[in-house]
Amino acid sequence: MAPILVNCMGNDHNDYIKQLVQVKNPYLDTMEEDILYHFSLGTKTHNLPEMFGEIKFVCVGGSANRMKAFAQFIHKELELPGNPEEIIDICEGTDRYCMYKVGPVLSISHGMGVPSISIMLHELIKLLHHAQCRDVVLFRLGTSGGVGLAPGTVVVTDKAVDYSFRPQFEQVVLGKVITRSTELDEGVANELLVCSSELQNIPTVIGNTMCTHDFYEGQGRLDGALCSFSHEEKLEYLRKAYDAGVRNIEMESTVFAAMCRVCGLKAAVVCVALLNRFDGDQITSSHEVLVEYQQRPQILVSHFIKKRLGQIV
């Protein structure tokens, strides 16, 4: 087992992605059983290679309902046998996350914010490792606030950046700050951009995504229960973000990018902008419009998956 990697700011990402899904924890080899508590799965209670060994694509998103809908959607897109309405939640033994397996695709919810997705990712990466999966691509499908973009625009993340626009994720471990790089796979991002050009009504750009610790003050919103800044200060911050290449804001991308990078997983963040934050803070589009917007990342990633599987030439 390789030593624990504490800082992966180097340029060796290409070395990582050629290997099996890795766990960077030597202590796992000494455990008789690994209980994936929040998934209600375990290495002794379940045959993980048999259940998940064929997985090639993992799609994660915040909402349980949305990820069930995506599982049903990809079931139809891949023309798999069976009724998509009868897919089973593998994690039904817990109320933390949902998980649906659809052929070579795994669809999982991760909740809101860095802590929730971080817990899910630890157990997901261990699951893929125990299942001996190879050549897996991960996608985070989500919604976001656009920065200088029209509502409905899909952003494929180049780099996930923090509040100071740095491409890094800081994790406090035993009272010390560990810094990890948040660069995502350029090849997957470019492939997604090509896919968008083959689809109608999926306007797509590649840009940096800023990850914040909350939805309101952390994103410079003026409509929360607390607000300690002016409208002018908000706009100045958004202008600085835009000049730094930021095109959208959400709450999970940095830890997603960092953990995937360390563990040898190709990954992409694909989020639709529900509004242009220069124009306001509240989401005012109709329910019907928002539903259509939220389907755009799903349609784009579905097209990517079908091309990878040879169903689209």
C-alpha positions in Angstrom: 0.0 0.0 0.0 1.3 3.4 -0.9 1.9 5.9 1.9 -0.7 8.4 2.9 -0.5 11.3 0.5 -0.8 14.6 2.3 0.0 17.1 -0.4 -0.6 16.4 -4.1 0.1 19.8 -5.6 2.6 18.2 -8.0 2.2 17.5 -11.7 1.8 13.7 -11.5 -1.9 13.5 -12.1 -1.4 11.4 -15.3 0.3 8.8 -13.2 -2.7 8.5 -10.9 -5.3 8.0 -13.5 -3.5 5.0 -15.1 -4.0 2.9 -12.0 -6.8 1.1 -10.3 -9.0 3.1 -7.9 -6.8 3.7 -5.0 -7.3 4.3 -1.3 -4.6 6.2 0.4 -4.9 4.6 3.8 -2.5 1.7 4.8 -4.7 0.8 7.8 -7.5 -0.6 5.5 -5.3 -3.6 4.7 -5.3 -4.6 8.4 -9.1 -4.5 8.8 -11.0 -7.8 8.8 -14.1 -6.0 7.6 -14.8 -2.6 6.2 -18.3 -1.3 7.1 -19.5 1.4 4.7 -21.8 2.7 7.4 -23.6 5.5 5.5 -24.2 3.2 2.5 -25.4 0.2 4.7 -22.9 -2.0 2.9 -19.9 -3.9 4.1 -17.1 -6.2 2.8 -18.3 -9.2 4.8 -22.0 -8.7 4.4 -22.0 -8.0 0.6 -20.0 -9.3 -2.4 -18.9 -5.9 -3.6 -16.9 -7.1 -6.7 -20.0 -9.0 -7.8 -22.4 -6.1 -7.1 -20.3 -3.3 -8.4 -17.3 -4.6 -10.4 -18.8 -3.6 -13.8 -19.2 0.1 -12.8 -17.5 2.5 -15.3 -19.4 5.7 -14.6 -20.4 7.2 -11.2 -22.8 10.2 -11.2 -23.3 12.0 -8.0 -25.6 14.9 -7.1 -27.1 16.6 -4.1 -30.7 15.7 -4.3 -32.0 12.1 -3.7 -35.0 12.7 -5.9 -32.8 14.1 -8.7 -30.4 11.2 -8.6 -33.3 8.7 -8.7 -34.7 10.6 -11.7 -31.2 10.5 -13.4 -31.0 6.7 -12.8 -34.4 6.2 -14.4 -33.3 8.6 -17.3 -30.0 6.8 -18.0 -31.8 3.4 -17.8 -34.0 4.5 -20.7 -31.1 6.1 -22.6 -29.1 2.9 -22.4 -32.1 0.9 -23.4 -31.6 -1.6 -20.6 -34.1 -4.3 -19.9 -36.6 -4.0 -17.1 -38.9 -1.2 -15.8 -36.9 1.9 -14.8 -39.7 2.8 -12.4 -38.8 -0.3 -10.4 -35.1 0.4 -9.8 -34.1 -0.3 -6.2 -32.3 2.0 -3.8 -29.2 0.0 -2.7 -28.8 2.2 0.4 -32.4 1.8 1.5 -31.1 0.6 4.9 -29.9 4.1 5.7 -31.5 7.5 5.2 -28.3 9.4 4.5 -27.8 8.8 0.8 -29.5 7.0 -2.0 -27.7 4.8 -4.6 -29.0 3.2 -7.8 -27.1 0.9 -10.1 -28.0 1.0 -13.8 -25.8 -1.3 -15.8 -22.3 0.3 -15.8 -23.6 3.5 -14.2 -23.9 4.3 -10.5 -26.2 7.2 -9.4 -25.7 8.5 -5.9 -26.9 11.4 -3.8 -24.5 13.4 -1.7 -26.5 16.0 0.2 -25.4 19.6 0.5 -22.0 21.0 1.2 -18.4 19.8 1.6 -19.0 17.7 4.8 -21.8 15.7 3.4 -20.2 15.0 0.0 -16.9 14.3 1.7 -18.4 11.5 3.8 -20.0 10.0 0.8 -16.8 10.2 -1.3 -14.8 8.3 1.4 -17.2 5.4 1.3 -17.7 5.6 -2.5 -14.0 5.4 -3.2 -13.5 2.5 -0.8 -16.5 0.8 -2.4 -14.9 1.2 -5.9 -11.6 -0.1 -4.5 -13.1 -3.1 -2.8 -15.1 -3.9 -5.9 -11.9 -3.8 -8.0 -13.2 -1.3 -10.4 -11.0 0.0 -13.2 -11.2 3.1 -15.5 -14.0 4.7 -13.7 -15.1 8.3 -14.5 -16.9 10.3 -11.8 -19.3 13.2 -12.5 -20.8 15.7 -10.1 -24.1 16.8 -11.6 -25.6 19.9 -10.0 -27.0 23.4 -10.0 -25.1 26.6 -9.3 -25.2 30.3 -9.4 -23.7 31.6 -12.7 -21.1 34.4 -12.7 -21.6 36.5 -15.9 -23.6 33.7 -17.6 -27.1 33.4 -18.8 -29.4 31.2 -16.8 -29.5 27.7 -18.2 -25.8 27.7 -19.2 -23.9 24.5 -18.2 -20.5 24.9 -16.7 -17.9 22.2 -17.0 -15.3 22.9 -14.4 -11.7 23.6 -15.3 -10.4 24.1 -11.8 -12.4 24.1 -8.6 -11.3 27.1 -6.6 -11.7 28.4 -3.0 -13.0 31.7 -1.7 -9.6 33.3 -2.7 -9.8 31.8 -6.2 -7.0 29.3 -5.5 -7.2 25.8 -7.0 -6.9 24.0 -3.7 -8.8 22.3 -0.9 -7.7 22.7 2.7 -8.5 19.9 5.1 -7.8 20.1 8.8 -6.3 16.8 10.0 -5.2 16.5 13.6 -5.1 20.2 14.0 -2.9 20.7 10.9 -4.0 22.1 7.5 -3.4 19.7 4.6 -3.6 21.3 1.1 -4.7 19.3 -1.9 -4.9 20.3 -5.6 -8.3 20.6 -7.2 -7.4 20.3 -10.9 -9.8 18.1 -12.8 -9.2 15.9 -15.8 -8.7 18.2 -18.9 -9.5 15.4 -21.3 -12.9 14.6 -19.8 -13.8 18.3 -19.7 -12.9 18.8 -23.4 -14.8 15.6 -24.3 -17.9 17.0 -22.5 -17.5 20.3 -24.4 -17.5 18.3 -27.7 -20.6 16.4 -26.6 -22.4 19.7 -25.9 -21.8 20.8 -29.5 -23.6 17.7 -30.7 -26.7 18.5 -28.6 -29.4 21.1 -29.1 -30.2 23.7 -26.4 -27.3 22.7 -24.0 -25.2 25.9 -24.0 -21.9 24.9 -22.3 -18.7 26.6 -21.3 -15.5 25.5 -19.5 -14.6 27.7 -16.6 -13.5 27.7 -13.0 -16.0 26.9 -10.3 -15.9 28.5 -6.9 -16.7 26.3 -3.9 -18.1 28.0 -0.8 -19.0 26.9 2.7 -22.6 28.1 2.6 -25.3 29.3 0.3 -25.8 32.8 1.6 -23.0 35.0 3.1 -20.3 32.7 1.7 -21.6 33.3 -1.8 -22.1 37.1 -1.3 -25.9 36.9 -1.1 -27.8 39.9 0.2 -31.0 37.9 1.1 -29.9 35.7 4.0 -30.7 36.1 7.7 -27.3 37.7 8.1 -25.6 40.2 5.8 -22.4 42.1 6.8 -21.6 43.7 3.4 -23.0 46.2 0.9 -24.4 45.6 -2.6 -21.3 47.4 -4.0 -19.0 45.1 -2.1 -20.8 42.0 -3.4 -20.5 43.2 -7.0 -16.8 44.0 -6.5 -16.2 40.4 -5.2 -18.1 38.9 -8.1 -16.1 41.0 -10.6 -12.9 39.7 -9.0 -14.2 36.2 -9.3 -15.1 36.6 -12.9 -11.7 38.1 -13.7 -10.1 35.0 -12.0 -12.0 32.8 -14.5 -14.8 31.8 -12.1 -18.0 31.2 -14.1 -20.2 29.6 -11.3 -20.5 29.1 -7.6 -21.6 26.0 -5.6 -20.6 24.1 -2.4 -19.0 20.8 -3.2 -16.5 21.0 -6.1 -13.2 21.5 -4.2 -13.4 18.4 -2.0 -14.8 16.4 -5.0 -11.9 17.4 -7.2 -9.3 16.9 -4.5 -10.3 13.4 -3.4 -10.8 12.1 -6.9 -7.4 13.5 -7.9 -5.6 11.8 -5.0 -7.3 8.5 -5.6 -6.6 8.2 -9.3 -10.1 8.9 -10.5 -10.9 10.9 -13.6 -13.6 13.3 -12.7 -15.7 16.2 -13.9 -18.0 18.7 -12.3 -21.0 19.6 -14.6 -23.4 22.2 -13.1 -26.1 24.3 -14.7 -26.4 28.0 -13.7 -29.9 28.8 -12.4 -29.3 32.5 -12.5 -26.7 35.2 -13.2 -25.5 36.4 -9.8 -24.7 39.8 -11.2 -28.4 40.2 -11.7 -29.6 39.1 -8.3 -29.6 36.5 -5.6 -33.0 34.8 -5.6 -34.0 32.1 -8.0 -37.1 33.4 -9.7 -37.5 31.2 -12.7 -40.7 29.0 -12.9 -40.7 25.4 -11.7 -41.0 24.2 -15.2 -38.0 26.2 -16.4 -35.9 25.1 -13.4 -36.7 21.4 -14.1 -35.6 21.8 -17.7 -32.4 23.5 -16.6 -31.6 20.8 -14.1 -31.9 18.1 -16.8 -29.2 19.7 -19.0 -26.2 18.3 -17.1 -27.9 14.9 -17.1 -28.5 15.0 -20.8 -24.9 16.1 -21.5 -23.3 13.4 -19.3 -25.7 10.8 -20.7 -24.5 11.7 -24.2 -20.9 11.3 -22.9 -21.6 7.9 -21.4 -23.4 6.6 -24.6 -20.4 7.7 -26.7 -18.0 6.0 -24.4 -20.1 2.8 -24.6 -20.2 3.0 -28.4 -23.9 3.6 -28.6 -23.3 6.9 -30.4 -20.8 7.2 -33.2 
